Amino acid sequence: MKVIFLQNVPKAGKRHDIKEVNDGYAINFLLPKKLVKIATNSFISEFKKNQEKSLKETEERQKKLIENLEKIRGEGVVIKSKTNELGHLFSGIHKKEILEALKKQFQIEIKEENIILEKIIKEVGEFEIPILLDDKKYLKKYFFKLKIIN
């Protein structure tokens, strides 16, 4: 049975792949979990149009993101947080706090999955926060400075 994958399925197919799979696997597993759709000619043509549209939207979003990141490259995002005497934060800084600060200080909206934060920030200082673009084929990382102050 020819299907179009709507999500990544390990060892079967990636999102947007059109593949031939066993009928039983498709009927009993993939279709009930809405991981695939049956690949009819009309659905394939509609799917390709939507895919092209989504690629254009992704490119536009990336261009806007790059422009916004270029604006704040020299400047840093500042987050105020309470600390103890040793300079450790009472509550750590997560991706959500960074996103809120970007939005509040620079009116920049970034998806949470684009921010690469290896661990929660728990102390005062300056940090370089990498941003990964949506289009994984480029794998370009952009950085901005994050200042945590008391």
C-alpha positions in Angstrom: 0.0 0.0 0.0 1.4 3.4 -1.0 1.2 5.9 1.9 2.4 9.5 2.7 4.0 9.8 6.2 2.5 12.6 8.2 5.1 12.2 11.0 8.5 10.5 11.4 8.1 6.8 12.1 11.3 5.1 13.2 12.5 2.4 10.7 9.6 3.1 8.4 9.7 6.6 7.0 10.2 10.3 7.6 7.6 13.0 7.5 6.5 13.9 3.9 7.9 10.6 2.5 5.8 8.7 0.0 6.6 5.0 0.5 5.2 1.5 -0.2 4.5 -0.4 3.1 2.8 -3.7 3.9 -1.0 -3.6 3.9 -1.3 -5.1 7.4 1.2 -2.6 8.9 -0.6 0.3 7.3 -4.1 -0.9 8.2 -3.4 -2.1 11.8 -0.8 0.4 13.0 0.0 3.5 10.8 -3.6 4.5 9.8 -5.3 4.1 13.2 -2.5 6.2 14.8 -2.9 8.8 12.0 0.8 8.6 11.2 0.1 8.2 7.4 -2.5 8.8 4.8 -3.2 6.6 1.8 -1.4 8.0 -1.2 -4.1 8.6 -3.8 -3.2 10.7 -6.9 -5.4 13.6 -5.8 -4.0 13.5 -2.3 -0.4 13.4 -3.6 -0.9 16.5 -5.8 -2.6 18.4 -3.0 0.1 17.3 -0.6 2.9 18.6 -2.9 1.1 22.0 -3.3 0.9 22.3 0.5 4.5 21.2 0.9 5.7 23.9 -1.5 3.6 26.5 0.3 5.1 25.4 3.7 8.6 25.6 2.3 8.0 29.2 1.2 6.6 30.0 4.6 9.6 28.4 6.3 12.1 30.4 4.1 10.3 33.7 5.0 10.2 32.8 8.7 14.0 32.1 8.6 14.8 35.3 6.7 12.8 37.3 9.4 14.5 35.4 12.2 18.0 36.1 10.7 17.2 39.8 10.3 16.0 39.9 13.9 19.1 38.1 15.2 21.3 40.5 13.3 19.6 43.4 15.1 20.5 42.1 18.5 23.9 40.6 17.7 25.8 43.5 19.3 23.4 44.0 22.1 22.5 41.4 24.7 19.2 40.3 26.3 19.0 41.2 30.0 17.1 39.1 32.5 16.8 40.2 36.1 16.5 37.5 38.7 17.0 37.2 42.5 20.2 35.7 43.8 21.7 34.6 47.0 25.0 36.0 48.4 27.1 33.6 46.3 25.5 34.8 43.0 23.4 31.7 42.5 19.8 32.2 41.2 16.9 31.1 43.4 15.1 29.8 40.3 16.9 28.8 37.1 16.5 30.5 33.8 14.7 28.3 31.2 14.0 28.7 27.5 10.6 30.2 28.3 12.1 33.1 30.3 14.6 33.7 27.5 11.8 33.8 24.9 9.8 36.2 27.0 12.8 38.5 27.4 13.4 38.5 23.6 9.8 39.3 23.0 9.7 42.0 25.6 13.0 43.7 24.9 13.2 43.3 21.1 9.8 42.2 19.9 11.4 39.0 18.5 9.4 35.7 18.4 11.4 32.5 18.2 10.2 29.0 18.6 11.3 27.2 21.8 12.9 24.4 19.9 15.2 26.8 18.0 16.9 27.8 21.3 19.7 25.5 22.2 20.1 25.5 26.0 22.3 22.7 27.3 21.3 23.2 30.9 19.3 25.5 33.0 21.1 28.8 33.9 21.5 29.0 37.6 24.0 31.8 38.1 24.7 35.5 37.4 26.8 36.2 34.3 26.9 36.5 30.5 26.1 33.5 28.3 26.1 32.9 24.6 22.8 31.3 23.6 22.8 29.5 20.2 19.8 29.6 17.9 19.3 26.8 15.4 17.3 27.7 12.2 14.2 25.8 11.2 15.7 24.5 8.0 17.9 21.7 9.2 19.7 21.4 5.9 21.7 24.6 6.7 22.5 23.8 10.3 23.6 27.4 10.9 23.9 28.5 14.4 23.4 32.1 15.5 24.3 33.4 18.9 23.1 36.2 21.1 24.3 37.3 24.5 22.3 36.7 27.6 23.1 38.8 30.7 21.7 37.6 34.0 21.8 40.4 36.7 20.7 40.7 40.3 
